Structures are given as C-alpha cells and as structure tokens.
Amino acid sequence: AVVQGLASPWGGSALMNLYGYWRLIPFIGSVIPCGFVAELTPQGAALWLQVIPMKSRGLVTTERVAGVPPIPCFLSQLLLKVPNDGVVEADAAALAGGTNVPGPELGECHA
C-alpha cells in the first residue's frame, strides 16, 4: 500500500450532519470539536470519492476501529450506528476499492 488509513472517514461522519445545530444544542460543539468540514458529511464524502479512481483506491489500506470512547465522545454513541469509534461508523471507515483490513479492531477509539 502507498497510503494507510486508520479510522479514516472515507464514507464521512454522520456527526458532520449535526454541525448546523451546534448553537441550538450546546453539547454538539464538544462532540464535534474539529468544526464543520463539508467533505466529511456522508454526502460530501460520496461526492469527493467520485473523483478518486478505483485504481488509485487500490493503493490504500484501511483499518477500522471501534470501542468505548472517552468523554466527551460518549455522547456520539447516541448518534452513530454501532460499531463506531466515537466519530466514524465502522462501515464509513472502509474504502470501496481499497484494501480493507478485516475488522473493526475492537477496544479502540478515534479520539
């Protein structure tokens, strides 16, 4: 592999869809500390991946993790499908066309 990814949000993070609500729900800022990135929404990631050829994706190895995240990520468990790493659902960390290590590796957290 030329590129290796660990818990990379190739399919986006459902948490990014909530960013617009951060003023209405005070804890959203603690769940999404990195701020809003349009390409990290599931829809934005899908658009971004359209320009990455399958041949190039074949040069990427990904590994997914899942576990019980530390505070404040525990709040994200209410919003994400299980298994997840506190930020990215395990399915969204796999890259179509890439070499995806079987998993997820349990007991690990994104944050």
N, C-alpha and C positions, 0 to 999 in steps of 0.2 A: 504494500500500500504506500502511496505517496502522501496521503493525508489520513490522519487518525483522529476520530472524534469520540469524546466521552460525554455522554448526556447532552449531545448537541441537539438543538430543537429543529431538526430538518423539516419536520411537519408543523412547526410553530408551537406556540403555547396558548392554550385556552385562556390562561390568565391575562394575556395581552388584550383579549376582547373586553375585559373588565376595566381597562385603564380609564376610560371615559367617565367612570363612576367614582373616581378617587375623591372628588370633592363632596360627593353625597354620602359615601361610606368611608369614614376615617381610616379604617384598618387596611384599605386597599393599598395605600402607599407603603405599608410595611410588608405586604405580600408581594408587591412589585417594586422593589427598591431600585431597579435599574432604569425605570422610566419606560415610556412607550416607544416601541420600535415597530412600525407598521409591517415590516417584513417578518416579524416574529408572531404575528397573528396567524392562525391556521390558513386564512385566505391569502395573506401576504406571502407566506412561505410557499404555498402552492404556485403562486404567480412567479416567484423568484426561481423555483425549481424548474419551471418550464424552459428556462434559458440554459440550464445545465444539461449538456448532452449525456446520454446513458453511458457512452464510452468514458467520459470523464468521471462519472459517478462510480464506475468500476474501479477507480484508483483510490477510493475512500473505504476505510474500515471503520465501522462504528461499534461502540459498546454502549449498552443501555444499563442504567442503574435504577434501583427502586428501594425505598426504605422509609423509615420513620424519620422525617426531617426535624431539625431543631426548631425552636421558637425563633422567628415568627412564622416560619414556613408551615407550621402545623395547620394554620388557617387554610392554606391552599388545599389540604386534604378534603375539605368540604366542597371544593370547586372542581377538582380534577378526577378523572377516571383512575381507578386502581388497576394495575400498579403504576406508580409515578415516583418521581424523585423530589417532589416538592415544588417543582417548577414546570417540568415537562412530563407528559404522559409517556409511558414506555413505548407505546406504538408510534408516537410522534418523533421519537429519537432514532427510529430506524430510517435508513435512506433507501428508497426504491432504486435498484440498480447497483447499490453498493454492497460491500461485504459486511453483513450484519452479524456480529458475534452472537451466538445464541444466548438468550438471557430473558429478562434483565438480571444483572448481578444484584442480589438482594442485600439489604442492610446498609446501603449507601444512599447518600443524599446529594442533590445538585448543589445546594448552598453550602 
